Amino acid sequence: QVQLVESGGGLVQPGGSLRLSCAAAGFTLGYPAMGWFRQAPGKEREAVSCISNNGGSTYYRDSVKGRFTISRDNAKNTVYLQMNSLKPEDTAVYYCAASLLNTAQVMCDTGYDSYWGQGTQVTVSS
């Protein structure tokens, strides 16, 4: 049974940093593409960043480029999202996603055929 468990969310002041982690379990057919999505109140879910199964390719939405960094440690079955220079508009529930069927780019573009974590709240406020 596939399971994704996020951690690392919280309350941070503007300009601060957080690191999200997502531990994956149950993938027995190889390493999945993985990514982070977010959903703010009253808004649609949007892709934040995705990473290929070997970590060789990464994708970011324009608004987080240069501030966020996605990485993964396949030995630990974990993907990370380092978030720096946080802004109030980054406030949202952040969800981890994983897909064995799609590439990281397709997963970021569509979110289809993905497993999802339960989400972790990130609040950026003074």
C-alpha positions as CSV (number, residue, x, y, z in Angstrom):
1,Q,0.0,0.0,0.0
2,V,1.4,3.3,-1.1
3,Q,1.7,6.0,1.6
4,L,3.1,9.5,1.5
5,V,3.6,11.4,4.8
6,E,4.5,15.1,4.8
7,S,6.1,17.0,7.6
8,G,7.8,20.3,8.2
9,G,5.0,22.8,7.8
10,G,4.3,25.6,10.3
11,L,4.1,29.3,10.9
12,V,7.0,31.5,9.7
13,Q,7.5,35.2,9.2
14,P,7.9,36.7,5.7
15,G,11.5,36.2,4.6
16,G,11.9,33.1,6.6
17,S,12.5,29.5,5.6
18,L,11.0,26.1,6.0
19,R,11.9,22.6,4.8
20,L,9.1,20.2,3.9
21,S,9.8,16.5,3.9
22,C,7.7,13.7,2.3
23,A,8.4,10.1,3.2
24,A,7.2,7.6,0.7
25,A,6.4,3.9,1.3
26,G,5.0,1.1,-0.7
27,F,6.6,1.7,-4.1
28,T,7.8,-1.7,-5.1
29,L,8.1,-1.2,-8.8
30,G,10.7,1.5,-8.9
31,Y,11.2,5.1,-7.8
32,P,8.3,7.4,-8.7
33,A,8.5,10.9,-10.0
34,M,7.6,13.1,-7.0
35,G,6.4,16.6,-6.5
36,W,4.9,19.3,-4.3
37,F,1.5,21.0,-4.9
38,R,-0.3,23.5,-2.8
39,Q,-3.8,24.8,-2.4
40,A,-4.7,28.1,-0.7
41,P,-8.2,28.8,0.6
42,G,-10.6,29.5,-2.2
43,K,-8.0,28.7,-4.9
44,E,-7.3,25.7,-7.1
45,R,-4.5,23.3,-6.4
46,E,-1.3,24.3,-8.2
47,A,2.0,22.6,-8.8
48,V,4.9,24.0,-7.0
49,S,7.8,21.8,-8.0
50,C,8.5,18.3,-9.3
51,I,11.5,16.1,-9.6
52,S,12.3,13.1,-11.8
53,N,12.7,9.6,-10.3
54,N,16.5,9.9,-10.4
55,G,16.6,13.5,-9.4
56,G,18.1,14.6,-12.7
57,S,15.3,16.8,-13.8
58,T,13.4,19.4,-11.7
59,Y,10.6,21.8,-12.5
60,Y,9.4,24.9,-10.6
61,R,6.5,27.2,-11.0
62,D,7.7,30.7,-11.9
63,S,6.7,32.3,-8.7
64,V,9.0,30.1,-6.6
65,K,12.0,29.9,-8.9
66,G,15.2,31.0,-7.1
67,R,13.5,30.7,-3.7
68,F,12.5,27.0,-3.5
69,T,14.6,23.9,-4.1
70,I,13.3,20.4,-4.5
71,S,15.6,17.4,-3.8
72,R,15.3,13.7,-3.1
73,D,17.1,11.0,-1.3
74,N,16.1,7.6,-2.8
75,A,17.9,5.7,-0.2
76,K,15.5,7.2,2.4
77,N,12.5,7.3,0.0
78,T,12.1,10.9,0.8
79,V,11.6,14.1,-1.1
80,Y,12.3,17.6,0.3
81,L,11.2,21.1,-0.5
82,Q,13.5,23.8,0.9
83,M,11.6,27.1,0.9
84,N,13.5,30.3,1.4
85,S,12.4,34.0,1.3
86,L,8.9,33.0,2.0
87,K,6.1,35.4,1.2
88,P,2.5,35.6,2.5
89,E,1.3,34.4,-0.9
90,D,3.1,31.1,-0.3
91,T,0.5,30.4,2.5
92,A,-1.3,27.2,1.6
93,V,-1.7,23.5,2.4
94,Y,1.2,21.7,0.7
95,Y,0.7,18.3,-0.7
96,C,3.3,15.7,-1.7
97,A,2.5,13.7,-4.8
98,A,4.1,10.7,-6.5
99,S,3.6,9.0,-9.8
100,L,5.0,5.9,-11.4
101,L,3.0,6.4,-14.6
102,N,4.0,9.9,-15.5
103,T,7.2,11.9,-15.8
104,A,7.9,14.7,-13.4
105,Q,6.9,17.3,-16.0
106,V,3.6,15.6,-16.8
107,M,2.9,15.2,-13.2
108,C,3.5,18.9,-12.6
109,D,1.4,19.8,-15.6
110,T,-1.6,17.6,-14.8
111,G,-1.4,15.9,-11.4
112,Y,-3.0,12.9,-13.0
113,D,-2.3,9.3,-12.0
114,S,-0.6,10.4,-8.8
115,Y,-0.7,9.3,-5.2
116,W,-1.2,12.1,-2.6
117,G,-0.2,12.8,0.9
118,Q,-2.5,14.3,3.6
119,G,-1.0,17.8,3.3
120,T,0.9,20.1,5.7
121,Q,-0.1,23.7,6.4
122,V,2.4,26.4,5.7
123,T,1.5,29.9,7.0
124,V,3.6,32.9,6.2
125,S,2.6,35.8,8.4
126,S,4.0,38.5,10.6
